[in-house]
Amino acid sequence: MKNLIKISLFSYIFICGICSIQPTYAASTIESITVSDISITPRKDKIIWVHKDINGTPYKRKYNVTQKKWIGSWVKA
């Protein structure tokens, strides 16, 4: 009786193991992208502070490096 239980349990585990093995397929193919297809555009302007001395007084002014434009006027630092 013990051998019958062992054999049936082993058979059950073996069949469950065999049935659970299934091949895996990719859902879609991946296309290769070349560098020339990608265009990079900046999303945020790069703004820096520019410092200079006028008659010994320090001044600062914002400069937009991305658009190459001054922002505001000279302010005492």
C-alpha positions in Angstrom: 0.0 0.0 0.0 2.9 2.4 0.8 4.5 1.7 -2.5 1.3 2.4 -4.3 1.0 5.8 -2.6 4.6 6.6 -3.3 4.3 5.7 -7.0 1.0 7.6 -7.4 2.5 10.7 -5.7 5.6 10.5 -7.7 3.6 10.1 -10.9 1.4 13.1 -10.0 4.4 15.3 -9.3 6.1 14.1 -12.5 3.1 14.8 -14.7 2.5 18.2 -13.1 6.2 19.1 -13.8 6.0 17.9 -17.4 2.7 19.8 -18.1 4.1 23.1 -16.6 7.0 23.3 -19.0 5.9 25.4 -21.9 7.9 27.1 -24.6 8.2 30.9 -24.4 7.7 33.1 -27.5 8.4 36.8 -27.9 5.3 38.9 -28.3 6.8 41.1 -31.0 10.1 41.6 -32.7 12.4 44.4 -31.7 13.5 46.8 -34.5 17.0 48.1 -34.4 17.4 51.9 -34.2 20.3 53.7 -35.8 21.8 56.8 -34.4 20.7 58.9 -37.4 17.0 58.2 -36.5 17.3 59.9 -33.1 17.1 63.6 -32.7 17.9 65.1 -29.3 16.3 68.3 -28.3 16.9 70.2 -25.1 13.9 70.5 -22.8 15.3 73.0 -20.3 17.3 76.1 -20.9 20.7 76.3 -19.2 20.9 79.6 -17.3 24.1 80.8 -15.6 25.1 83.9 -13.6 27.8 86.1 -15.2 29.8 88.2 -12.8 31.8 91.4 -13.5 33.2 94.4 -11.6 32.3 97.9 -12.6 34.5 100.5 -10.9 35.3 98.0 -8.1 31.6 97.2 -7.5 30.6 93.5 -8.2 27.6 93.0 -10.5 25.8 89.9 -11.7 23.5 89.1 -14.6 21.7 86.0 -15.8 22.6 84.6 -19.2 20.7 81.9 -21.1 23.4 79.7 -22.6 20.9 77.7 -24.7 19.3 80.7 -26.5 22.5 82.9 -26.2 20.5 85.8 -24.7 20.8 88.0 -21.7 18.0 87.8 -19.0 17.3 91.0 -17.1 19.8 93.7 -16.3 23.0 94.0 -14.2 22.3 93.8 -10.5 24.7 94.6 -7.6 26.0 91.3 -6.1 
